[in-house]
Amino acid sequence: QVQLVESGGGLVQAGGSLRLSCAASGIIFSIKSMGWYRQAPGKQRELVALLTRGGITNYADSGKGRFTISRDNAKNTVYLQMNSLKPEDTAVYYCNVIGTSVWGQGTQVTVSS
């Protein structure tokens, strides 16, 4: 059974940083492309960043230059480093095995102005 567990969310002031983690189990992590998504209240879930198994990254325009996705295959974990956070980054952040319906439970990120 595939499981994803996110952590690292919290309350931070605008301009601050957070690093989200997503620990995966039940899959051969190293061969999977992974993504981070977010969903703000009243809005659809949107892609924030993805990282292919080959190391190619792709970012939504909203996070370019501020967010960095990375992975540690030895720890079966994908990370999202978020810098220069803005109030509009407030959302629940989810990780996902790209191309599947496997999602974590989400971690709340709240950025105060």
Backbone as JSON, one array per atom type, in Angstrom:
{
  "sequence": "QVQLVESGGGLVQAGGSLRLSCAASGIIFSIKSMGWYRQAPGKQRELVALLTRGGITNYADSGKGRFTISRDNAKNTVYLQMNSLKPEDTAVYYCNVIGTSVWGQGTQVTVSS",
  "N": [[0.84, -1.18, 0.0], [0.63, 2.11, -0.96], [1.86, 4.97, 0.66], [1.89, 8.41, 1.52], [3.31, 10.89, 3.46], [3.08, 14.05, 4.56], [4.91, 16.79, 6.02], [6.03, 19.64, 7.96], [4.72, 22.01, 7.54], [3.25, 25.16, 8.66], [2.86, 28.22, 10.56], [3.98, 31.25, 9.34], [5.68, 34.37, 8.98], [5.29, 36.82, 6.37], [7.8, 36.76, 3.9], [9.31, 34.91, 5.15], [10.57, 31.49, 5.53], [9.93, 28.04, 4.76], [10.36, 24.51, 4.96], [9.01, 21.85, 3.41], [8.33, 18.39, 3.8], [7.94, 15.16, 2.36], [7.34, 11.97, 2.98], [7.61, 8.84, 1.54], [6.19, 5.59, 1.21], [5.94, 2.1, 0.4], [6.37, 2.13, -2.31], [8.61, 1.97, -5.16], [10.55, 4.32, -4.77], [12.58, 5.74, -6.1], [12.16, 5.55, -8.82], [10.04, 7.06, -9.45], [8.25, 9.95, -10.49], [7.7, 12.93, -8.74], [5.43, 15.23, -7.18], [4.52, 18.46, -5.89], [1.59, 19.94, -4.75], [-0.9, 22.48, -4.18], [-3.71, 23.71, -2.32], [-5.81, 26.3, -1.91], [-8.31, 27.86, 0.2], [-11.5, 27.63, -1.26], [-10.48, 27.41, -3.79], [-9.19, 25.64, -6.68], [-7.13, 22.69, -6.58], [-3.71, 23.08, -7.28], [-0.77, 22.66, -9.29], [2.42, 22.99, -7.87], [5.14, 22.35, -7.99], [7.22, 20.0, -9.72], [9.2, 17.03, -9.87], [11.03, 15.02, -11.83], [11.88, 11.51, -12.18], [14.28, 11.51, -13.37], [15.43, 13.82, -12.6], [14.6, 16.24, -13.61], [13.12, 19.4, -13.2], [10.11, 21.27, -12.69], [8.3, 24.24, -12.37], [5.5, 26.03, -11.13], [4.55, 29.3, -12.23], [4.08, 30.94, -10.07], [5.81, 30.15, -8.09], [8.37, 30.2, -9.07], [11.79, 30.86, -8.72], [11.53, 31.18, -6.02], [10.75, 28.8, -4.81], [12.02, 25.49, -4.26], [12.23, 22.25, -5.37], [13.23, 19.05, -4.28], [14.83, 15.84, -3.82], [15.49, 12.95, -1.81], [16.52, 10.0, -2.44], [17.46, 7.91, -0.91], [16.16, 8.24, 1.44], [13.59, 8.06, 0.69], [12.12, 10.42, 0.27], [10.66, 13.51, -0.63], [11.2, 16.98, -0.99], [10.13, 20.37, -0.41], [11.42, 23.37, -0.58], [10.63, 26.51, 0.5], [10.96, 29.83, 0.03], [10.97, 33.38, 0.77], [8.24, 33.76, 1.36], [4.79, 34.49, 0.69], [1.63, 36.02, 1.57], [-0.28, 35.01, -0.22], [0.6, 32.47, -0.67], [-0.54, 30.9, 1.17], [-2.07, 27.91, 1.95], [-3.2, 24.47, 1.8], [-0.77, 22.08, 1.44], [0.11, 19.45, -0.68], [1.66, 16.31, -1.43], [2.35, 14.22, -4.26], [2.35, 11.24, -6.17], [3.34, 11.45, -9.31], [1.07, 11.1, -11.95], [-0.59, 9.33, -10.75], [-3.26, 8.55, -8.44], [-2.43, 8.87, -5.92], [-2.15, 10.48, -2.92], [-0.93, 12.53, -0.25], [-1.89, 13.44, 3.14], [-1.8, 16.1, 3.42], [-0.38, 19.29, 4.38], [-0.66, 22.16, 6.32], [0.05, 25.43, 5.32], [0.49, 28.62, 6.41], [0.73, 31.98, 5.78], [1.4, 34.96, 7.21], [0.67, 38.45, 6.92]],
  "CA": [[0.0, 0.0, 0.0], [1.42, 3.33, -1.07], [1.5, 6.03, 1.59], [2.66, 9.64, 1.5], [3.09, 11.64, 4.69], [3.69, 15.38, 4.5], [5.18, 17.49, 7.27], [6.83, 20.84, 7.81], [3.92, 23.21, 7.42], [3.12, 25.96, 9.87], [2.55, 29.64, 10.44], [5.21, 32.01, 9.14], [5.45, 35.73, 8.5], [5.67, 37.09, 4.99], [9.25, 36.86, 3.75], [9.95, 33.8, 5.82], [10.82, 30.25, 4.79], [9.54, 26.74, 5.3], [10.72, 23.35, 4.14], [8.07, 20.75, 3.51], [8.84, 17.05, 3.51], [6.95, 14.14, 2.04], [7.95, 10.65, 3.09], [6.84, 7.85, 0.79], [6.41, 4.17, 1.51], [5.13, 1.21, -0.44], [6.69, 2.28, -3.73], [10.03, 2.1, -5.48], [10.53, 5.78, -4.83], [13.58, 6.33, -6.99], [11.74, 5.53, -10.22], [8.81, 7.82, -9.56], [8.25, 11.41, -10.52], [6.93, 13.4, -7.6], [4.99, 16.6, -7.3], [3.87, 19.19, -4.8], [0.43, 20.72, -5.13], [-1.51, 23.21, -3.07], [-5.12, 24.09, -2.48], [-6.25, 27.37, -1.03], [-9.77, 27.81, 0.41], [-12.31, 28.09, -2.36], [-9.78, 27.32, -5.06], [-8.84, 24.29, -7.11], [-5.77, 22.25, -6.31], [-2.83, 23.46, -8.38], [0.6, 22.17, -9.23], [3.42, 23.95, -7.42], [6.44, 21.94, -8.52], [7.39, 18.57, -9.9], [10.57, 16.56, -10.04], [10.97, 13.71, -12.47], [12.86, 10.54, -11.67], [15.55, 11.86, -14.0], [15.97, 15.04, -12.02], [14.09, 17.46, -14.26], [12.17, 20.12, -12.37], [9.2, 22.21, -13.33], [7.66, 25.04, -11.35], [4.47, 27.0, -11.49], [5.08, 30.66, -12.25], [3.93, 31.55, -8.75], [6.89, 29.76, -7.2], [9.68, 30.28, -9.71], [12.74, 31.73, -8.05], [11.33, 31.15, -4.57], [10.58, 27.42, -4.34], [12.92, 24.49, -4.81], [11.87, 20.86, -5.08], [14.38, 18.16, -4.29], [14.5, 14.53, -3.31], [16.53, 12.09, -1.26], [16.03, 8.64, -2.72], [17.84, 7.02, 0.18], [15.18, 8.42, 2.51], [12.25, 8.02, 0.09], [11.52, 11.68, 0.67], [10.73, 14.67, -1.52], [11.15, 18.21, -0.22], [9.83, 21.64, -1.07], [11.95, 24.53, 0.13], [9.89, 27.69, 0.12], [11.56, 31.07, 0.54], [10.27, 34.64, 0.45], [6.82, 33.41, 1.34], [3.81, 35.57, 0.58], [0.31, 35.6, 2.06], [-1.0, 34.23, -1.23], [1.07, 31.09, -0.63], [-1.32, 30.19, 2.17], [-2.82, 26.79, 1.36], [-2.79, 23.13, 2.21], [0.19, 21.56, 0.46], [0.03, 18.0, -0.82], [2.56, 15.69, -2.38], [1.65, 13.3, -5.16], [3.12, 10.45, -7.12], [2.85, 11.95, -10.59], [0.4, 10.12, -12.79], [-1.41, 8.44, -9.93], [-4.21, 9.2, -7.52], [-1.9, 8.73, -4.57], [-1.93, 11.77, -2.29], [-0.77, 12.57, 1.19], [-3.0, 14.06, 3.87], [-1.63, 17.54, 3.31], [0.17, 20.05, 5.5], [-1.14, 23.53, 6.21], [1.0, 26.54, 5.33], [-0.19, 29.9, 6.58], [1.68, 33.08, 5.73], [0.76, 36.18, 7.69], [1.22, 39.68, 6.32]],
  "C": [[0.89, 1.24, 0.0], [0.92, 4.37, -0.07], [2.45, 7.21, 1.42], [2.31, 10.43, 2.75], [3.85, 12.95, 4.61], [3.92, 15.93, 5.9], [5.93, 18.78, 6.95], [6.03, 22.12, 7.64], [3.87, 23.98, 8.72], [2.75, 27.39, 9.55], [3.87, 30.41, 10.35], [4.85, 33.41, 8.66], [5.88, 35.87, 7.04], [7.18, 37.35, 4.92], [10.0, 35.72, 4.38], [10.08, 32.57, 4.93], [10.26, 29.05, 5.53], [10.1, 25.67, 4.39], [9.73, 22.24, 4.43], [8.76, 19.45, 3.15], [7.68, 16.13, 3.2], [7.67, 12.8, 2.02], [7.04, 9.62, 2.43], [7.19, 6.44, 1.25], [5.52, 3.35, 0.58], [5.37, 1.34, -1.92], [8.2, 2.24, -3.91], [10.24, 3.57, -5.8], [11.42, 6.34, -5.92], [13.14, 6.37, -8.45], [10.48, 6.34, -10.46], [9.08, 9.31, -9.69], [7.29, 11.88, -9.43], [6.55, 14.87, -7.78], [4.47, 17.15, -5.99], [2.75, 20.02, -5.39], [-0.04, 21.52, -3.92], [-2.95, 23.54, -3.39], [-5.47, 25.13, -1.43], [-7.77, 27.29, -0.87], [-10.52, 28.39, -0.78], [-11.67, 28.0, -3.73], [-9.48, 25.87, -5.4], [-7.4, 23.97, -6.71], [-4.91, 22.56, -7.54], [-1.43, 22.92, -8.17], [1.53, 23.3, -8.79], [4.77, 23.63, -8.05], [6.44, 20.44, -8.74], [8.84, 18.26, -10.19], [10.5, 15.16, -10.62], [12.02, 12.78, -11.87], [14.24, 10.81, -12.26], [16.14, 13.16, -13.51], [15.53, 16.33, -12.68], [13.02, 18.09, -13.37], [11.29, 21.03, -13.21], [8.44, 22.93, -12.23], [6.53, 25.87, -11.93], [5.08, 28.4, -11.42], [5.06, 31.31, -10.86], [5.11, 31.26, -7.83], [8.28, 29.87, -7.79], [10.58, 31.3, -9.01], [12.62, 31.74, -6.54], [11.27, 29.73, -4.01], [11.59, 26.51, -5.01], [12.45, 23.1, -4.39], [13.11, 20.0, -5.19], [13.96, 16.82, -3.71], [15.73, 13.86, -2.74], [16.03, 10.67, -1.42], [16.37, 7.66, -1.61], [16.83, 7.09, 1.33], [13.74, 8.35, 1.99], [11.46, 9.29, 0.38], [11.72, 12.75, -0.4], [10.5, 15.92, -0.67], [10.67, 19.37, -1.08], [10.34, 22.75, -0.16], [11.25, 25.76, -0.4], [10.48, 28.9, 0.81], [10.73, 32.27, 0.12], [8.76, 34.42, 0.36], [5.93, 34.64, 1.36], [2.47, 35.11, 1.14], [-0.47, 34.76, 1.05], [-0.48, 32.81, -1.38], [0.31, 30.26, 0.39], [-2.21, 29.15, 1.51], [-2.46, 25.52, 2.11], [-1.93, 22.57, 1.08], [0.17, 20.03, 0.51], [1.16, 17.5, -1.71], [1.81, 14.57, -3.12], [2.67, 12.51, -5.96], [2.55, 10.79, -8.5], [2.24, 10.81, -11.41], [-0.45, 9.13, -12.03], [-2.37, 9.26, -9.09], [-3.74, 9.09, -6.08], [-1.52, 10.1, -4.03], [-1.66, 11.58, -0.81], [-1.96, 13.27, 1.82], [-2.93, 15.58, 3.83], [-1.02, 18.14, 4.56], [-0.17, 21.52, 5.27], [0.03, 24.51, 6.28], [0.2, 27.82, 5.41], [0.87, 31.0, 6.66], [0.95, 34.36, 6.13], [1.46, 37.4, 7.11], [1.76, 40.62, 7.38]]
}
